[in-house]
Amino acid sequence: MTEPTKRIDCLKCRHYYVTWDPSFPRGCRAFGFKTQTMPSVAVLSSSGKPCMNFEPKAKPRA
């Protein structure tokens, strides 16, 4: 039996960005691509492994 993979939240990753391209609205600077889905979903579907480049965003200073 396979173990379920932990879903990575791209919105909390420092490499995630909004491309403003209507065809490919989401992007990943670490991997250098734009996609229609969340980048972590694209990485998982293409490689079969969860994203290894996830880095949490820096917390804003108060």
C-alpha positions as CSV (number, residue, x, y, z in Angstrom):
1,M,0.0,0.0,0.0
2,T,1.4,3.4,-0.9
3,E,1.6,6.2,1.7
4,P,-0.4,9.3,0.8
5,T,1.8,12.3,-0.1
6,K,1.6,15.5,1.8
7,R,0.2,18.2,-0.3
8,I,2.4,21.2,-0.7
9,D,0.8,24.7,-0.5
10,C,2.4,26.7,-3.3
11,L,0.8,29.9,-1.9
12,K,3.2,29.6,1.0
13,C,6.3,29.0,-1.1
14,R,8.8,31.7,-1.9
15,H,9.1,30.5,-5.5
16,Y,5.4,30.7,-6.4
17,Y,4.3,33.7,-8.4
18,V,1.2,34.9,-10.4
19,T,2.2,35.2,-14.1
20,W,-0.8,37.3,-15.3
21,D,-0.9,35.1,-18.4
22,P,-4.5,34.0,-18.8
23,S,-3.4,30.7,-20.3
24,F,-0.9,29.9,-17.6
25,P,-1.7,32.0,-14.5
26,R,0.6,30.3,-12.0
27,G,4.4,29.8,-12.0
28,C,7.4,28.4,-10.1
29,R,10.6,30.3,-10.2
30,A,12.6,27.4,-8.8
31,F,11.7,25.1,-11.7
32,G,11.2,27.9,-14.2
33,F,7.8,27.1,-15.6
34,K,4.2,28.4,-15.8
35,T,1.1,26.2,-15.5
36,Q,-2.7,26.2,-15.3
37,T,-2.7,24.2,-12.1
38,M,-0.8,24.8,-8.9
39,P,2.9,24.1,-9.6
40,S,3.2,21.5,-6.9
41,V,0.4,19.5,-8.6
42,A,2.2,19.7,-11.9
43,V,5.5,18.5,-10.4
44,L,3.7,15.6,-8.6
45,S,1.9,14.5,-11.8
46,S,5.0,14.7,-14.0
47,S,7.6,13.3,-11.7
48,G,5.5,11.2,-9.3
49,K,7.3,12.9,-6.4
50,P,6.3,15.9,-4.3
51,C,8.0,19.2,-4.9
52,M,11.5,19.2,-3.4
53,N,12.1,22.9,-3.9
54,F,9.5,24.2,-1.5
55,E,10.8,27.0,0.7
56,P,8.4,28.8,3.1
57,K,8.0,32.6,2.5
58,A,9.7,34.9,4.9
59,K,7.3,36.1,7.6
60,P,6.6,39.8,7.3
61,R,8.2,42.0,9.9
62,A,5.8,43.7,12.3
